[in-house]
Amino acid sequence: MTTWIVLGVIGLLLIYAISLYNGLVKLRQNVRESWSAIETELRRRFDLIPNLVEAVKGYATHESSTLEAVIAARNQGMSGGTPEALAQASTQLSGALGKLMALSEAYPDLKANQNFNQLQNELGETETRISQARRFYNANVREMNTAIESFPSCLLAPVMGFRGETYFGIDNANAFEPVKISFGKTASGESGGTIQLKSGEKIKESE
């Protein structure tokens, strides 16, 4: 009788271990799939930037520092592979793009350029998809990490080779929100405005 009880307990543990392993594999695949969606949207964003820079360059050739900052931030983002590196690079790129978009207010011909407006709209749509993909990815990471850290799976998950996943951009939820630009009158009656960058930085526009 004792032997059967022991065998029964071992059988139940084996079934639990198999079920846990298969469940964690599924969760890990969900994380990888949702991360692939983020990479796809980031790639789309990176591909749009050179065309956007070229469109601006035709009207604001002397704004070289702003254009170079955007390209440098783009290149840094393309070289970052981990969620932490990509989140940091994306925040820097967001700030650089905010300044680039602000140039359209200083150059009316650029603001009226159809190609620039189309690229700007495509970039805005891409930013929205990145934000949606980020939320989906972080939801899958949360589910995965909860499963790994819960008892008793926390005892077996590390042995099976499962580790907690990293959230993307969780410390800066506004990193991928569209750039907000507002223009109006200052207290002295002069025209001006404030550019709210995605990184939270504000730039005061001159007349």
C-alpha positions as CSV (number, residue, x, y, z in Angstrom):
1,M,0.0,0.0,0.0
2,T,2.8,2.4,0.9
3,T,4.5,1.7,-2.4
4,W,1.3,2.6,-4.3
5,I,0.9,5.8,-2.3
6,V,4.5,6.8,-3.1
7,L,4.1,6.0,-6.8
8,G,0.8,7.9,-6.8
9,V,2.5,11.0,-5.3
10,I,5.3,10.7,-7.7
11,G,2.9,10.4,-10.6
12,L,0.9,13.5,-9.5
13,L,4.2,15.5,-9.1
14,L,5.2,14.4,-12.6
15,I,1.9,15.4,-14.1
16,Y,2.1,18.8,-12.3
17,A,5.7,19.3,-13.5
18,I,4.7,18.5,-17.1
19,S,1.7,20.8,-16.9
20,L,3.7,23.6,-15.4
21,Y,6.4,23.2,-18.1
22,N,4.0,23.3,-20.9
23,G,2.2,26.3,-19.4
24,L,5.4,28.2,-19.0
25,V,6.4,27.4,-22.5
26,K,3.2,28.8,-23.8
27,L,3.6,32.0,-21.7
28,R,7.2,32.4,-23.0
29,Q,6.0,32.0,-26.5
30,N,3.4,34.7,-26.0
31,V,6.1,37.1,-24.7
32,R,8.3,36.4,-27.6
33,E,5.5,36.8,-30.1
34,S,4.5,40.2,-28.6
35,W,8.1,41.3,-28.5
36,S,8.4,40.5,-32.2
37,A,5.4,42.8,-32.7
38,I,7.2,45.7,-30.9
39,E,10.4,45.1,-33.0
40,T,8.3,45.2,-36.2
41,E,6.8,48.6,-35.3
42,L,10.1,49.9,-34.2
43,R,11.6,48.9,-37.5
44,R,8.8,50.7,-39.3
45,R,9.6,53.7,-37.2
46,F,13.3,53.5,-38.0
47,D,12.5,53.2,-41.7
48,L,10.4,56.3,-41.8
49,I,13.0,58.6,-40.1
50,P,15.5,58.9,-43.0
51,N,12.7,60.0,-45.4
52,L,11.4,62.4,-42.8
53,V,14.9,63.9,-42.3
54,E,15.4,64.2,-46.0
55,A,12.1,66.1,-46.3
56,V,13.1,68.5,-43.6
57,K,16.6,68.9,-45.0
58,G,15.2,70.4,-48.2
59,Y,13.7,73.3,-46.3
60,A,15.9,73.6,-43.2
61,T,19.4,72.8,-44.4
62,H,21.0,74.9,-41.6
63,E,19.3,72.9,-38.9
64,S,22.0,70.3,-39.1
65,S,22.3,69.8,-35.3
66,T,18.7,68.8,-35.0
67,L,18.8,66.5,-38.1
68,E,22.1,64.8,-36.9
69,A,20.6,64.3,-33.4
70,V,17.6,62.4,-34.9
71,I,19.8,60.2,-37.1
72,A,22.2,59.5,-34.1
73,A,19.2,58.5,-31.9
74,R,17.8,56.3,-34.7
75,N,21.2,54.5,-35.1
76,Q,21.4,54.0,-31.4
77,G,18.0,52.5,-31.3
78,M,18.7,50.1,-34.1
79,S,21.8,48.8,-32.3
80,G,19.9,48.1,-29.0
81,G,18.5,44.6,-28.7
82,T,17.3,44.3,-25.1
83,P,14.1,45.8,-23.8
84,E,16.0,48.1,-21.5
85,A,18.4,49.4,-24.2
86,L,15.6,49.8,-26.7
87,A,13.4,51.7,-24.2
88,Q,16.2,54.1,-23.3
89,A,17.0,54.6,-27.0
90,S,13.4,55.2,-27.9
91,T,13.0,57.8,-25.2
92,Q,16.0,59.7,-26.6
93,L,14.7,59.3,-30.2
94,S,11.3,60.6,-29.1
95,G,12.9,63.8,-27.8
96,A,14.9,64.3,-31.0
97,L,11.8,63.7,-33.1
98,G,9.9,66.3,-31.1
99,K,12.4,68.9,-31.9
100,L,12.4,67.9,-35.6
101,M,8.6,68.2,-35.8
102,A,8.8,71.6,-34.2
103,L,10.8,72.9,-37.2
104,S,7.6,72.8,-39.3
105,E,6.3,75.7,-37.3
106,A,9.3,77.8,-38.2
107,Y,9.2,76.8,-41.9
108,P,5.8,77.4,-43.4
109,D,6.8,75.8,-46.7
110,L,7.8,72.6,-44.9
111,K,4.6,72.6,-42.9
112,A,2.7,72.8,-46.2
113,N,4.7,70.1,-47.9
114,Q,2.5,67.1,-48.7
115,N,5.3,64.5,-48.4
116,F,6.3,65.8,-45.0
117,N,2.7,65.8,-43.8
118,Q,2.2,62.2,-45.0
119,L,5.4,61.0,-43.3
120,Q,4.4,62.8,-40.1
121,N,1.0,61.1,-40.2
122,E,2.6,57.7,-40.8
123,L,5.0,58.3,-37.9
124,G,2.1,59.2,-35.7
125,E,0.2,56.0,-36.6
126,T,3.4,54.0,-36.0
127,E,3.8,55.6,-32.6
128,T,0.2,54.5,-31.7
129,R,0.9,50.9,-32.8
130,I,4.1,50.9,-30.8
131,S,2.2,52.0,-27.7
132,Q,-0.4,49.3,-28.2
133,A,2.3,46.6,-28.8
134,R,4.1,47.8,-25.7
135,R,1.0,47.4,-23.5
136,F,0.3,43.9,-25.0
137,Y,3.9,42.8,-24.5
138,N,4.0,44.1,-20.9
139,A,0.7,42.3,-20.1
140,N,2.3,39.0,-21.3
141,V,5.4,39.7,-19.3
142,R,3.3,40.3,-16.2
143,E,1.5,37.0,-16.7
144,M,4.7,35.1,-17.3
145,N,6.5,36.6,-14.3
146,T,3.5,36.0,-12.0
147,A,3.4,32.3,-13.0
148,I,7.2,32.0,-12.4
149,E,7.1,33.8,-9.0
150,S,4.0,32.0,-7.6
151,F,4.4,29.1,-5.2
152,P,5.1,26.3,-5.8
153,S,6.1,27.0,-9.5
154,C,8.9,29.3,-8.2
155,L,10.6,26.1,-7.0
156,L,10.6,24.4,-10.3
157,A,10.6,27.2,-12.9
158,P,14.3,28.0,-12.4
159,V,15.3,24.4,-12.6
160,M,13.4,24.1,-15.9
161,G,15.3,27.0,-17.3
162,F,12.6,29.7,-17.0
163,R,13.5,33.2,-15.9
164,G,11.5,36.4,-15.4
165,E,11.1,38.6,-18.5
166,T,11.8,42.4,-18.6
167,Y,9.1,45.0,-19.1
168,F,9.5,47.4,-22.0
169,G,9.3,51.1,-21.2
170,I,7.4,50.5,-18.0
171,D,9.4,53.3,-16.2
172,N,8.3,55.8,-18.8
173,A,4.8,55.1,-19.9
174,N,4.7,58.3,-22.1
175,A,7.8,57.4,-24.1
176,F,5.7,56.5,-27.1
177,E,2.9,58.9,-26.9
178,P,2.6,61.4,-29.9
179,V,4.4,64.7,-29.6
180,K,2.1,67.4,-28.4
181,I,2.7,70.9,-29.8
182,S,0.6,73.9,-28.7
183,F,0.9,77.4,-29.9
184,G,-0.7,80.6,-28.8
185,K,0.1,84.0,-27.2
186,T,2.5,84.5,-24.3
187,A,1.7,86.7,-21.4
188,S,3.4,89.7,-23.1
189,G,1.2,89.2,-26.2
190,E,4.0,87.7,-28.3
191,S,3.4,84.6,-30.4
192,G,5.0,81.5,-29.0
193,G,4.3,78.1,-27.7
194,T,5.4,75.0,-25.8
195,I,6.4,71.7,-27.3
196,Q,5.7,68.7,-25.0
197,L,8.2,66.0,-25.9
198,K,7.5,62.4,-25.2
199,S,10.3,62.3,-22.7
200,G,8.5,65.0,-20.6
201,E,10.9,67.7,-21.6
202,K,9.3,71.1,-22.6
203,I,10.8,73.4,-25.1
204,K,9.8,77.1,-25.3
205,E,9.3,78.1,-28.9
206,S,10.6,81.5,-29.9
207,E,8.7,84.0,-32.0
